[in-house]
């Protein structure tokens, strides 16, 4: 397990402890997780043995406050950890990301003392969580949300379906957004957040969806049919805060996706570099050809920009700044860059890049989802532009 020594002024682990952990993780990713990728893809999930190792290393607990059994990493440390982990197959990041980036954040910032005391130790111990916002007819459009939480006695009854829910087949904890008012309210105050046990009667998990890529991670529908939940499942103990909680959690989620894209982008570029130095044409390595070099150089420049954006946005979040716009910009740029790097990797491989025998083909499919979940590139553009326009108007220029 991770241990926290002296805590720096910005919170989190002390620099020496974190540096030692990061080096341990870097070695573990390359020596254990990368070699196990074929097994994960064939099995369709992360094997129990590796899940046990991830728990033992404390990876499910990195953002949980120390008092609840976690390492209490700050945002910069959390984002860097995700980046290092994401050098390997995306399934590894996927299985822990909801715990450390969204549910833990929501409860730490908005949960009641009783909710934090009950749920955070479970999250830190590795009880897998899921985040239920998207529905068959709504995603970013909270006004169209159909899942309802109706008062019943001393609690609520949940009804509705959540779609594309990461980790749903494995989840023991769910953070579910539901409407507590039939009519849409200003600032999406009709949406409330509930923290629930996923084994509550009335909850059914659909079959895992077949996906383009990211083998080993699973998504599925969460179907709720007259699910009884206690009143203390309402996060923060107040109705109407669900959309705000979801958006705050999504800032962390978007930084996690950006870190995932950046870490995987480095793996993809390393693979392209290796192939370019080993593959020969006209009697010499294709790495000697200037147009191959141009693709490698463009990829390195985009990765450097991604790493800088990621580090800056995370540092600002650690310092307590509102990073809505910067998290959106970082997520947009890094995920689009990862897609371009994967495309170049296929191109460097030539015909081999189209064959499943080579990693380039898998990289191309795996990274496509980064531009979609936690808000599509187009939603990120809207978030950035609306934030800019509000700020400009406030300046009165």
C-alpha positions as YAML, in Angstrom:
chain: A
units: angstrom
residues:
- id: 1
  name: UNK
  ca: [0.00, 0.00, 0.00]
- id: 2
  name: UNK
  ca: [1.03, 3.59, -0.54]
- id: 3
  name: UNK
  ca: [2.20, 5.47, 2.52]
- id: 4
  name: UNK
  ca: [1.97, 9.22, 3.03]
- id: 5
  name: UNK
  ca: [4.73, 10.99, 4.91]
- id: 6
  name: UNK
  ca: [4.95, 14.76, 5.29]
- id: 7
  name: UNK
  ca: [2.17, 16.34, 3.23]
- id: 8
  name: UNK
  ca: [3.19, 19.30, 1.03]
- id: 9
  name: UNK
  ca: [1.41, 22.63, 1.26]
- id: 10
  name: UNK
  ca: [-0.69, 21.88, -1.82]
- id: 11
  name: UNK
  ca: [-1.82, 18.57, -0.34]
- id: 12
  name: UNK
  ca: [-0.96, 15.11, -1.60]
- id: 13
  name: UNK
  ca: [2.01, 12.85, -1.01]
- id: 14
  name: UNK
  ca: [5.41, 14.32, -0.29]
- id: 15
  name: UNK
  ca: [7.60, 14.59, -3.38]
- id: 16
  name: UNK
  ca: [10.08, 11.87, -2.38]
- id: 17
  name: UNK
  ca: [7.39, 9.28, -1.63]
- id: 18
  name: UNK
  ca: [5.55, 10.08, -4.83]
- id: 19
  name: UNK
  ca: [8.73, 9.86, -6.94]
- id: 20
  name: UNK
  ca: [9.47, 6.41, -5.51]
- id: 21
  name: UNK
  ca: [5.90, 5.27, -6.17]
- id: 22
  name: UNK
  ca: [5.93, 6.64, -9.73]
- id: 23
  name: UNK
  ca: [9.14, 4.76, -10.54]
- id: 24
  name: UNK
  ca: [7.70, 1.56, -9.06]
- id: 25
  name: UNK
  ca: [4.57, 2.01, -11.17]
- id: 26
  name: UNK
  ca: [6.53, 2.73, -14.33]
- id: 27
  name: UNK
  ca: [8.45, -0.54, -13.94]
- id: 28
  name: UNK
  ca: [5.30, -2.49, -13.06]
- id: 29
  name: UNK
  ca: [3.49, -1.21, -16.15]
- id: 30
  name: UNK
  ca: [6.29, -2.22, -18.49]
- id: 31
  name: UNK
  ca: [7.32, -5.46, -16.83]
- id: 32
  name: UNK
  ca: [3.92, -6.82, -15.77]
- id: 33
  name: UNK
  ca: [0.98, -5.03, -17.40]
- id: 34
  name: UNK
  ca: [2.28, -4.73, -20.97]
- id: 35
  name: UNK
  ca: [3.26, -8.43, -21.18]
- id: 36
  name: UNK
  ca: [-0.20, -9.40, -19.83]
- id: 37
  name: UNK
  ca: [-2.10, -7.46, -22.51]
- id: 38
  name: UNK
  ca: [-2.80, -10.49, -24.70]
- id: 39
  name: UNK
  ca: [-4.31, -12.34, -21.74]
- id: 40
  name: UNK
  ca: [-6.53, -9.35, -20.88]
- id: 41
  name: UNK
  ca: [-7.80, -9.10, -24.45]
- id: 42
  name: UNK
  ca: [-8.54, -12.81, -24.72]
- id: 43
  name: UNK
  ca: [-10.25, -12.94, -21.32]
- id: 44
  name: UNK
  ca: [-12.25, -9.77, -21.98]
- id: 45
  name: UNK
  ca: [-11.43, -8.29, -18.58]
- id: 46
  name: UNK
  ca: [-8.54, -7.61, -16.26]
- id: 47
  name: UNK
  ca: [-7.64, -10.94, -14.57]
- id: 48
  name: UNK
  ca: [-8.33, -11.30, -10.87]
- id: 49
  name: UNK
  ca: [-4.64, -11.75, -10.12]
- id: 50
  name: UNK
  ca: [-3.78, -8.39, -11.66]
- id: 51
  name: UNK
  ca: [-6.78, -6.74, -9.98]
- id: 52
  name: UNK
  ca: [-5.41, -8.00, -6.68]
- id: 53
  name: UNK
  ca: [-2.01, -6.50, -7.50]
- id: 54
  name: UNK
  ca: [-3.58, -3.15, -8.40]
- id: 55
  name: UNK
  ca: [-5.41, -3.14, -5.07]
- id: 56
  name: UNK
  ca: [-2.27, -4.16, -3.18]
- id: 57
  name: UNK
  ca: [-0.33, -1.29, -4.79]
- id: 58
  name: UNK
  ca: [-3.05, 1.08, -3.60]
- id: 59
  name: UNK
  ca: [-4.04, 2.22, -7.08]
- id: 60
  name: UNK
  ca: [-7.75, 2.26, -6.24]
- id: 61
  name: UNK
  ca: [-6.96, 4.51, -3.26]
- id: 62
  name: UNK
  ca: [-4.67, 7.14, -4.70]
- id: 63
  name: UNK
  ca: [-7.15, 10.03, -4.43]
- id: 64
  name: UNK
  ca: [-9.00, 8.88, -1.31]
- id: 65
  name: UNK
  ca: [-8.13, 11.05, 1.73]
- id: 66
  name: UNK
  ca: [-5.66, 9.42, 4.10]
- id: 67
  name: UNK
  ca: [-8.20, 9.30, 6.93]
- id: 68
  name: UNK
  ca: [-10.33, 6.94, 4.84]
- id: 69
  name: UNK
  ca: [-7.53, 4.57, 3.88]
- id: 70
  name: UNK
  ca: [-6.12, 6.29, 0.82]
- id: 71
  name: UNK
  ca: [-2.96, 8.10, -0.25]
- id: 72
  name: UNK
  ca: [-4.65, 11.48, -0.65]
- id: 73
  name: UNK
  ca: [-2.80, 12.38, -3.84]
- id: 74
  name: UNK
  ca: [-3.40, 15.85, -5.19]
- id: 75
  name: UNK
  ca: [-4.68, 16.33, -8.73]
- id: 76
  name: UNK
  ca: [-1.21, 16.63, -10.27]
- id: 77
  name: UNK
  ca: [-0.09, 13.36, -8.70]
- id: 78
  name: UNK
  ca: [-3.32, 11.61, -9.64]
- id: 79
  name: UNK
  ca: [-3.07, 12.76, -13.27]
- id: 80
  name: UNK
  ca: [0.58, 11.72, -13.52]
- id: 81
  name: UNK
  ca: [-0.27, 8.31, -12.08]
- id: 82
  name: UNK
  ca: [-2.99, 7.82, -14.69]
- id: 83
  name: UNK
  ca: [-0.57, 8.90, -17.44]
- id: 84
  name: UNK
  ca: [2.03, 6.35, -16.32]
- id: 85
  name: UNK
  ca: [-0.56, 3.57, -16.03]
- id: 86
  name: UNK
  ca: [-1.96, 4.39, -19.48]
- id: 87
  name: UNK
  ca: [1.22, 3.38, -21.28]
- id: 88
  name: UNK
  ca: [-0.34, -0.09, -21.15]
- id: 89
  name: UNK
  ca: [-3.67, -1.39, -22.46]
- id: 90
  name: UNK
  ca: [-6.54, 1.06, -21.74]
- id: 91
  name: UNK
  ca: [-8.43, -1.61, -19.78]
- id: 92
  name: UNK
  ca: [-6.12, -1.06, -16.82]
- id: 93
  name: UNK
  ca: [-6.94, 2.63, -16.55]
- id: 94
  name: UNK
  ca: [-10.59, 1.94, -17.20]
- id: 95
  name: UNK
  ca: [-11.03, -0.44, -14.27]
- id: 96
  name: UNK
  ca: [-9.78, 2.08, -11.68]
- id: 97
  name: UNK
  ca: [-10.55, 5.44, -13.29]
- id: 98
  name: UNK
  ca: [-14.17, 5.79, -12.12]
- id: 99
  name: UNK
  ca: [-13.13, 5.09, -8.52]
- id: 100
  name: UNK
  ca: [-10.27, 7.56, -8.36]
- id: 101
  name: UNK
  ca: [-11.38, 10.26, -10.75]
- id: 102
  name: UNK
  ca: [-15.13, 10.61, -10.43]
- id: 103
  name: UNK
  ca: [-16.86, 8.82, -7.55]
- id: 104
  name: UNK
  ca: [-14.15, 9.55, -5.00]
- id: 105
  name: UNK
  ca: [-14.07, 13.19, -6.13]
- id: 106
  name: UNK
  ca: [-17.85, 13.53, -5.90]
- id: 107
  name: UNK
  ca: [-18.03, 12.11, -2.39]
- id: 108
  name: UNK
  ca: [-14.97, 13.99, -1.13]
- id: 109
  name: UNK
  ca: [-16.31, 17.33, -2.36]
- id: 110
  name: UNK
  ca: [-20.06, 16.90, -1.93]
- id: 111
  name: UNK
  ca: [-20.80, 13.92, 0.31]
- id: 112
  name: UNK
  ca: [-22.01, 14.20, 3.87]
- id: 113
  name: UNK
  ca: [-19.57, 13.16, 6.65]
- id: 114
  name: UNK
  ca: [-21.53, 9.93, 7.04]
- id: 115
  name: UNK
  ca: [-21.37, 9.19, 3.30]
- id: 116
  name: UNK
  ca: [-17.64, 9.80, 3.19]
- id: 117
  name: UNK
  ca: [-17.06, 7.56, 6.21]
- id: 118
  name: UNK
  ca: [-19.13, 4.73, 4.74]
- id: 119
  name: UNK
  ca: [-18.23, 4.79, 1.05]
- id: 120
  name: UNK
  ca: [-14.67, 6.13, 0.75]
- id: 121
  name: UNK
  ca: [-13.01, 3.21, 2.57]
- id: 122
  name: UNK
  ca: [-14.81, 0.81, 0.22]
- id: 123
  name: UNK
  ca: [-13.63, 2.77, -2.81]
- id: 124
  name: UNK
  ca: [-10.07, 2.81, -1.46]
- id: 125
  name: UNK
  ca: [-10.17, -0.94, -0.86]
- id: 126
  name: UNK
  ca: [-11.01, -1.53, -4.50]
- id: 127
  name: UNK
  ca: [-14.77, -2.03, -4.64]
- id: 128
  name: UNK
  ca: [-15.24, -1.15, -8.31]
- id: 129
  name: UNK
  ca: [-17.52, 1.82, -8.98]
- id: 130
  name: UNK
  ca: [-19.52, 3.04, -11.95]
- id: 131
  name: UNK
  ca: [-20.87, 6.48, -12.87]
- id: 132
  name: UNK
  ca: [-24.39, 6.64, -14.26]
- id: 133
  name: UNK
  ca: [-25.18, 9.79, -16.24]
- id: 134
  name: UNK
  ca: [-25.66, 8.82, -19.90]
- id: 135
  name: UNK
  ca: [-28.99, 7.33, -21.00]
- id: 136
  name: UNK
  ca: [-30.40, 5.92, -24.25]
- id: 137
  name: UNK
  ca: [-31.90, 9.33, -25.07]
- id: 138
  name: UNK
  ca: [-29.59, 11.73, -23.24]
- id: 139
  name: UNK
  ca: [-25.96, 12.35, -22.56]
- id: 140
  name: UNK
  ca: [-24.83, 15.93, -22.25]
- id: 141
  name: UNK
  ca: [-28.50, 17.01, -22.43]
- id: 142
  name: UNK
  ca: [-29.50, 16.73, -18.77]
- id: 143
  name: UNK
  ca: [-32.94, 18.19, -19.49]
- id: 144
  name: UNK
  ca: [-33.77, 15.03, -21.43]
- id: 145
  name: UNK
  ca: [-32.81, 12.68, -18.58]
- id: 146
  name: UNK
  ca: [-35.53, 10.09, -17.99]
- id: 147
  name: UNK
  ca: [-34.27, 8.22, -14.92]
- id: 148
  name: UNK
  ca: [-36.37, 9.24, -11.94]
- id: 149
  name: UNK
  ca: [-35.94, 9.14, -8.18]
- id: 150
  name: UNK
  ca: [-39.40, 9.30, -6.63]
- id: 151
  name: UNK
  ca: [-39.88, 9.83, -2.94]
- id: 152
  name: UNK
  ca: [-41.31, 6.80, -1.16]
- id: 153
  name: UNK
  ca: [-41.64, 6.72, 2.61]
- id: 154
  name: UNK
  ca: [-38.25, 7.56, 4.11]
- id: 155
  name: UNK
  ca: [-36.36, 7.00, 0.87]
- id: 156
  name: UNK
  ca: [-36.61, 6.97, -2.91]
- id: 157
  name: UNK
  ca: [-37.41, 4.59, -5.73]
- id: 158
  name: UNK
  ca: [-35.21, 4.63, -8.84]
- id: 159
  name: UNK
  ca: [-36.51, 3.85, -12.31]
- id: 160
  name: UNK
  ca: [-34.71, 4.18, -15.62]
- id: 161
  name: UNK
  ca: [-31.85, 2.96, -17.78]
- id: 162
  name: UNK
  ca: [-28.26, 4.18, -17.97]
- id: 163
  name: UNK
  ca: [-26.28, 3.40, -21.11]
- id: 164
  name: UNK
  ca: [-22.59, 2.88, -21.99]
- id: 165
  name: UNK
  ca: [-21.70, 2.61, -18.30]
- id: 166
  name: UNK
  ca: [-18.03, 1.78, -17.86]
- id: 167
  name: UNK
  ca: [-17.36, -1.10, -15.43]
- id: 168
  name: UNK
  ca: [-21.09, -1.81, -14.97]
- id: 169
  name: UNK
  ca: [-20.58, -5.61, -15.21]
- id: 170
  name: UNK
  ca: [-18.08, -5.48, -12.32]
- id: 171
  name: UNK
  ca: [-19.35, -2.57, -10.25]
- id: 172
  name: UNK
  ca: [-20.33, -2.89, -6.61]
- id: 173
  name: UNK
  ca: [-20.91, 0.85, -6.12]
- id: 174
  name: UNK
  ca: [-22.86, 3.23, -8.36]
- id: 175
  name: UNK
  ca: [-23.08, 7.01, -8.49]
- id: 176
  name: UNK
  ca: [-26.39, 7.50, -10.28]
- id: 177
  name: UNK
  ca: [-27.88, 10.75, -11.59]
- id: 178
  name: UNK
  ca: [-31.70, 10.90, -11.57]
- id: 179
  name: UNK
  ca: [-34.34, 13.56, -11.81]
- id: 180
  name: UNK
  ca: [-36.18, 14.44, -8.60]
- id: 181
  name: UNK
  ca: [-38.47, 16.89, -10.39]
- id: 182
  name: UNK
  ca: [-40.70, 16.03, -13.33]
- id: 183
  name: UNK
  ca: [-40.17, 19.42, -14.96]
- id: 184
  name: UNK
  ca: [-36.77, 20.80, -16.02]
- id: 185
  name: UNK
  ca: [-35.54, 23.41, -13.57]
- id: 186
  name: UNK
  ca: [-33.06, 26.30, -14.00]
- id: 187
  name: UNK
  ca: [-29.42, 25.26, -13.80]
- id: 188
  name: UNK
  ca: [-30.50, 21.61, -14.08]
- id: 189
  name: UNK
  ca: [-31.75, 21.63, -10.48]
- id: 190
  name: UNK
  ca: [-34.11, 18.77, -11.37]
- id: 191
  name: UNK
  ca: [-31.12, 16.39, -11.29]
- id: 192
  name: UNK
  ca: [-29.92, 14.78, -8.05]
- id: 193
  name: UNK
  ca: [-27.06, 12.36, -7.32]
- id: 194
  name: UNK
  ca: [-27.39, 9.06, -5.45]
- id: 195
  name: UNK
  ca: [-24.69, 6.71, -4.18]
- id: 196
  name: UNK
  ca: [-25.94, 3.12, -4.11]
- id: 197
  name: UNK
  ca: [-25.00, -0.53, -3.74]
- id: 198
  name: UNK
  ca: [-25.20, -2.16, -7.14]
- id: 199
  name: UNK
  ca: [-26.57, -5.38, -5.66]
- id: 200
  name: UNK
  ca: [-29.75, -3.58, -4.54]
- id: 201
  name: UNK
  ca: [-32.86, -5.50, -5.67]
- id: 202
  name: UNK
  ca: [-34.29, -4.12, -8.90]
- id: 203
  name: UNK
  ca: [-30.94, -3.39, -10.57]
- id: 204
  name: UNK
  ca: [-30.14, -5.43, -13.68]
- id: 205
  name: UNK
  ca: [-26.94, -5.20, -15.71]
- id: 206
  name: UNK
  ca: [-27.28, -5.73, -19.45]
- id: 207
  name: UNK
  ca: [-24.86, -7.87, -21.46]
- id: 208
  name: UNK
  ca: [-21.49, -6.20, -22.15]
- id: 209
  name: UNK
  ca: [-21.57, -4.18, -25.35]
- id: 210
  name: UNK
  ca: [-19.36, -5.23, -28.23]
- id: 211
  name: UNK
  ca: [-16.95, -2.38, -28.97]
- id: 212
  name: UNK
  ca: [-14.59, -1.21, -31.67]
- id: 213
  name: UNK
  ca: [-11.60, -1.29, -29.34]
- id: 214
  name: UNK
  ca: [-10.43, -1.17, -25.72]
- id: 215
  name: UNK
  ca: [-10.69, -4.91, -25.28]
- id: 216
  name: UNK
  ca: [-10.63, -5.94, -21.64]
- id: 217
  name: UNK
  ca: [-12.71, -2.99, -20.47]
- id: 218
  name: UNK
  ca: [-16.46, -3.48, -20.39]
- id: 219
  name: UNK
  ca: [-19.50, -1.23, -20.69]
- id: 220
  name: UNK
  ca: [-23.15, -2.17, -20.31]
- id: 221
  name: UNK
  ca: [-26.61, -0.84, -19.56]
- id: 222
  name: UNK
  ca: [-27.72, -0.39, -15.97]
- id: 223
  name: UNK
  ca: [-31.47, -1.03, -15.77]
- id: 224
  name: UNK
  ca: [-33.32, 0.13, -12.64]
- id: 225
  name: UNK
  ca: [-36.84, -1.15, -12.04]
- id: 226
  name: UNK
  ca: [-38.44, 0.11, -8.81]
- id: 227
  name: UNK
  ca: [-35.11, 0.14, -6.97]
- id: 228
  name: UNK
  ca: [-35.63, 1.10, -3.31]
- id: 229
  name: UNK
  ca: [-32.85, 3.25, -1.84]
- id: 230
  name: UNK
  ca: [-32.62, 4.99, 1.53]
- id: 231
  name: UNK
  ca: [-32.80, 8.75, 1.93]
- id: 232
  name: UNK
  ca: [-29.13, 8.85, 2.95]
- id: 233
  name: UNK
  ca: [-28.20, 7.71, -0.56]
- id: 234
  name: UNK
  ca: [-28.82, 11.31, -1.73]
- id: 235
  name: UNK
  ca: [-25.31, 12.73, -2.14]
- id: 236
  name: UNK
  ca: [-24.85, 15.76, 0.09]
- id: 237
  name: UNK
  ca: [-28.32, 15.23, 1.55]
- id: 238
  name: UNK
  ca: [-29.79, 17.85, -0.78]
- id: 239
  name: UNK
  ca: [-31.82, 17.47, -3.96]
- id: 240
  name: UNK
  ca: [-30.98, 19.40, -7.11]
- id: 241
  name: UNK
  ca: [-27.20, 19.21, -6.81]
- id: 242
  name: UNK
  ca: [-26.68, 16.23, -9.11]
- id: 243
  name: UNK
  ca: [-25.76, 18.09, -12.26]
- id: 244
  name: UNK
  ca: [-23.27, 20.26, -10.37]
- id: 245
  name: UNK
  ca: [-21.74, 17.16, -8.78]
- id: 246
  name: UNK
  ca: [-21.55, 15.44, -12.17]
- id: 247
  name: UNK
  ca: [-19.86, 18.42, -13.81]
- id: 248
  name: UNK
  ca: [-17.30, 18.74, -11.00]
- id: 249
  name: UNK
  ca: [-16.57, 15.04, -11.31]
- id: 250
  name: UNK
  ca: [-16.26, 15.37, -15.08]
- id: 251
  name: UNK
  ca: [-13.44, 17.90, -14.72]
- id: 252
  name: UNK
  ca: [-11.43, 15.14, -13.04]
- id: 253
  name: UNK
  ca: [-12.77, 12.59, -15.50]
- id: 254
  name: UNK
  ca: [-11.68, 14.72, -18.45]
- id: 255
  name: UNK
  ca: [-8.19, 15.12, -17.02]
- id: 256
  name: UNK
  ca: [-8.10, 11.35, -16.55]
- id: 257
  name: UNK
  ca: [-9.05, 10.77, -20.20]
- id: 258
  name: UNK
  ca: [-6.46, 13.35, -21.26]
- id: 259
  name: UNK
  ca: [-3.85, 11.55, -19.18]
- id: 260
  name: UNK
  ca: [-4.94, 8.25, -20.70]
- id: 261
  name: UNK
  ca: [-4.60, 9.61, -24.23]
- id: 262
  name: UNK
  ca: [-1.22, 11.15, -23.47]
- id: 263
  name: UNK
  ca: [0.18, 8.03, -21.83]
- id: 264
  name: UNK
  ca: [-1.10, 5.80, -24.62]
- id: 265
  name: UNK
  ca: [0.19, 8.26, -27.21]
- id: 266
  name: UNK
  ca: [3.69, 7.78, -25.81]
- id: 267
  name: UNK
  ca: [3.30, 4.00, -26.12]
- id: 268
  name: UNK
  ca: [2.07, 4.37, -29.71]
- id: 269
  name: UNK
  ca: [4.98, 6.61, -30.69]
- id: 270
  name: UNK
  ca: [7.50, 4.26, -29.07]
- id: 271
  name: UNK
  ca: [6.02, 1.43, -31.14]
- id: 272
  name: UNK
  ca: [6.29, 3.50, -34.33]
- id: 273
  name: UNK
  ca: [9.90, 4.37, -33.51]
- id: 274
  name: UNK
  ca: [10.77, 0.73, -32.88]
- id: 275
  name: UNK
  ca: [9.20, -0.42, -36.15]
- id: 276
  name: UNK
  ca: [10.84, 2.39, -38.13]
- id: 277
  name: UNK
  ca: [14.28, 1.40, -36.87]
- id: 278
  name: UNK
  ca: [13.75, -2.33, -37.46]
- id: 279
  name: UNK
  ca: [11.93, -2.30, -40.81]
- id: 280
  name: UNK
  ca: [14.20, -1.99, -43.81]
- id: 281
  name: UNK
  ca: [13.46, -0.82, -47.34]
- id: 282
  name: UNK
  ca: [15.91, -0.18, -50.16]
- id: 283
  name: UNK
  ca: [18.64, -1.60, -47.95]
- id: 284
  name: UNK
  ca: [18.25, 0.71, -44.94]
- id: 285
  name: UNK
  ca: [15.92, 1.31, -41.97]
- id: 286
  name: UNK
  ca: [12.86, 3.31, -42.97]
- id: 287
  name: UNK
  ca: [13.68, 5.60, -40.04]
- id: 288
  name: UNK
  ca: [16.30, 7.12, -42.32]
- id: 289
  name: UNK
  ca: [13.63, 8.36, -44.72]
- id: 290
  name: UNK
  ca: [12.76, 11.99, -44.19]
- id: 291
  name: UNK
  ca: [8.99, 11.63, -44.63]
- id: 292
  name: UNK
  ca: [8.96, 8.92, -41.95]
- id: 293
  name: UNK
  ca: [10.99, 11.25, -39.74]
- id: 294
  name: UNK
  ca: [8.44, 14.01, -40.33]
- id: 295
  name: UNK
  ca: [5.62, 11.82, -38.99]
- id: 296
  name: UNK
  ca: [7.68, 10.87, -35.95]
- id: 297
  name: UNK
  ca: [8.64, 14.50, -35.31]
- id: 298
  name: UNK
  ca: [5.05, 15.74, -35.61]
- id: 299
  name: UNK
  ca: [3.98, 13.09, -33.14]
- id: 300
  name: UNK
  ca: [6.67, 14.05, -30.63]
- id: 301
  name: UNK
  ca: [5.72, 17.72, -30.87]
- id: 302
  name: UNK
  ca: [2.05, 16.92, -30.23]
- id: 303
  name: UNK
  ca: [2.94, 14.67, -27.30]
- id: 304
  name: UNK
  ca: [5.11, 17.38, -25.78]
- id: 305
  name: UNK
  ca: [2.27, 19.87, -26.10]
- id: 306
  name: UNK
  ca: [-0.14, 17.32, -24.59]
- id: 307
  name: UNK
  ca: [2.16, 16.68, -21.64]
- id: 308
  name: UNK
  ca: [2.58, 20.40, -21.01]
- id: 309
  name: UNK
  ca: [-1.16, 21.11, -21.18]
- id: 310
  name: UNK
  ca: [-1.91, 18.17, -18.91]
- id: 311
  name: UNK
  ca: [0.67, 19.22, -16.32]
- id: 312
  name: UNK
  ca: [-0.52, 22.84, -16.35]
- id: 313
  name: UNK
  ca: [-4.23, 22.04, -16.02]
- id: 314
  name: UNK
  ca: [-3.54, 19.55, -13.24]
- id: 315
  name: UNK
  ca: [-1.32, 22.04, -11.37]
- id: 316
  name: UNK
  ca: [-4.03, 24.69, -11.59]
- id: 317
  name: UNK
  ca: [-6.62, 22.22, -10.29]
- id: 318
  name: UNK
  ca: [-4.28, 21.29, -7.45]
- id: 319
  name: UNK
  ca: [-3.99, 24.97, -6.57]
- id: 320
  name: UNK
  ca: [-7.77, 25.22, -6.35]
- id: 321
  name: UNK
  ca: [-8.46, 27.06, -9.60]
- id: 322
  name: UNK
  ca: [-11.64, 26.49, -11.59]
- id: 323
  name: UNK
  ca: [-10.30, 24.45, -14.50]
- id: 324
  name: UNK
  ca: [-13.55, 23.85, -16.40]
- id: 325
  name: UNK
  ca: [-12.24, 25.51, -19.56]
- id: 326
  name: UNK
  ca: [-8.67, 24.25, -19.27]
- id: 327
  name: UNK
  ca: [-9.75, 20.69, -18.52]
- id: 328
  name: UNK
  ca: [-11.99, 20.78, -21.59]
- id: 329
  name: UNK
  ca: [-9.21, 22.24, -23.75]
- id: 330
  name: UNK
  ca: [-6.73, 19.67, -22.48]
- id: 331
  name: UNK
  ca: [-9.11, 16.80, -23.06]
- id: 332
  name: UNK
  ca: [-9.91, 18.04, -26.57]
- id: 333
  name: UNK
  ca: [-6.30, 18.57, -27.65]
- id: 334
  name: UNK
  ca: [-4.73, 15.45, -26.13]
- id: 335
  name: UNK
  ca: [-7.36, 13.05, -27.42]
- id: 336
  name: UNK
  ca: [-7.32, 14.48, -30.93]
- id: 337
  name: UNK
  ca: [-3.51, 14.37, -30.86]
- id: 338
  name: UNK
  ca: [-3.54, 10.74, -29.76]
- id: 339
  name: UNK
  ca: [-5.77, 9.91, -32.72]
- id: 340
  name: UNK
  ca: [-3.35, 11.60, -35.12]
- id: 341
  name: UNK
  ca: [-0.38, 9.79, -33.56]
- id: 342
  name: UNK
  ca: [-2.15, 6.44, -33.90]
- id: 343
  name: UNK
  ca: [-2.93, 7.21, -37.54]
- id: 344
  name: UNK
  ca: [0.73, 8.02, -38.21]
- id: 345
  name: UNK
  ca: [1.77, 4.82, -36.44]
- id: 346
  name: UNK
  ca: [-0.36, 2.82, -38.87]
- id: 347
  name: UNK
  ca: [1.14, 4.79, -41.76]
- id: 348
  name: UNK
  ca: [4.70, 4.14, -40.56]
- id: 349
  name: UNK
  ca: [3.88, 0.43, -40.48]
- id: 350
  name: UNK
  ca: [2.50, 0.58, -44.03]
- id: 351
  name: UNK
  ca: [0.52, -2.52, -44.99]
- id: 352
  name: UNK
  ca: [1.52, -4.20, -41.73]
- id: 353
  name: UNK
  ca: [-0.31, -1.48, -39.83]
- id: 354
  name: UNK
  ca: [-3.62, -2.81, -41.18]
- id: 355
  name: UNK
  ca: [-3.03, -6.30, -39.82]
- id: 356
  name: UNK
  ca: [-4.21, -7.42, -36.39]
- id: 357
  name: UNK
  ca: [-0.84, -9.15, -36.00]
- id: 358
  name: UNK
  ca: [0.72, -5.76, -35.26]
- id: 359
  name: UNK
  ca: [-0.09, -3.43, -32.37]
- id: 360
  name: UNK
  ca: [-0.62, -0.42, -34.64]
- id: 361
  name: UNK
  ca: [-4.03, -1.71, -35.75]
- id: 362
  name: UNK
  ca: [-5.17, -2.14, -32.15]
- id: 363
  name: UNK
  ca: [-3.86, 1.28, -31.13]
- id: 364
  name: UNK
  ca: [-5.88, 2.87, -33.93]
- id: 365
  name: UNK
  ca: [-9.11, 1.28, -32.65]
- id: 366
  name: UNK
  ca: [-8.37, 1.73, -28.95]
- id: 367
  name: UNK
  ca: [-7.77, 5.47, -29.00]
- id: 368
  name: UNK
  ca: [-10.86, 6.42, -31.02]
- id: 369
  name: UNK
  ca: [-13.13, 6.47, -27.96]
- id: 370
  name: UNK
  ca: [-10.98, 9.08, -26.20]
- id: 371
  name: UNK
  ca: [-12.54, 11.72, -28.45]
- id: 372
  name: UNK
  ca: [-16.03, 10.67, -27.38]
- id: 373
  name: UNK
  ca: [-16.40, 9.78, -23.72]
- id: 374
  name: UNK
  ca: [-16.45, 12.29, -20.85]
- id: 375
  name: UNK
  ca: [-17.73, 14.70, -23.50]
- id: 376
  name: UNK
  ca: [-17.10, 14.58, -27.24]
- id: 377
  name: UNK
  ca: [-14.66, 16.93, -28.93]
- id: 378
  name: UNK
  ca: [-17.64, 18.95, -30.11]
- id: 379
  name: UNK
  ca: [-19.02, 19.27, -26.57]
- id: 380
  name: UNK
  ca: [-15.55, 20.36, -25.43]
- id: 381
  name: UNK
  ca: [-15.60, 23.08, -28.09]
- id: 382
  name: UNK
  ca: [-18.95, 24.30, -26.77]
- id: 383
  name: UNK
  ca: [-17.74, 24.25, -23.15]
- id: 384
  name: UNK
  ca: [-14.61, 26.21, -24.06]
- id: 385
  name: UNK
  ca: [-16.41, 28.77, -26.23]
- id: 386
  name: UNK
  ca: [-19.27, 29.40, -23.78]
- id: 387
  name: UNK
  ca: [-16.81, 29.84, -20.93]
- id: 388
  name: UNK
  ca: [-14.75, 32.28, -23.00]
- id: 389
  name: UNK
  ca: [-17.81, 34.29, -23.99]
- id: 390
  name: UNK
  ca: [-19.06, 34.52, -20.39]
- id: 391
  name: UNK
  ca: [-15.66, 35.66, -19.22]
- id: 392
  name: UNK
  ca: [-15.41, 38.22, -22.01]
- id: 393
  name: UNK
  ca: [-18.84, 39.63, -21.18]
- id: 394
  name: UNK
  ca: [-17.95, 39.83, -17.49]
- id: 395
  name: UNK
  ca: [-14.88, 41.89, -18.29]
- id: 396
  name: UNK
  ca: [-17.12, 44.46, -19.99]
- id: 397
  name: UNK
  ca: [-14.66, 45.14, -22.78]
...
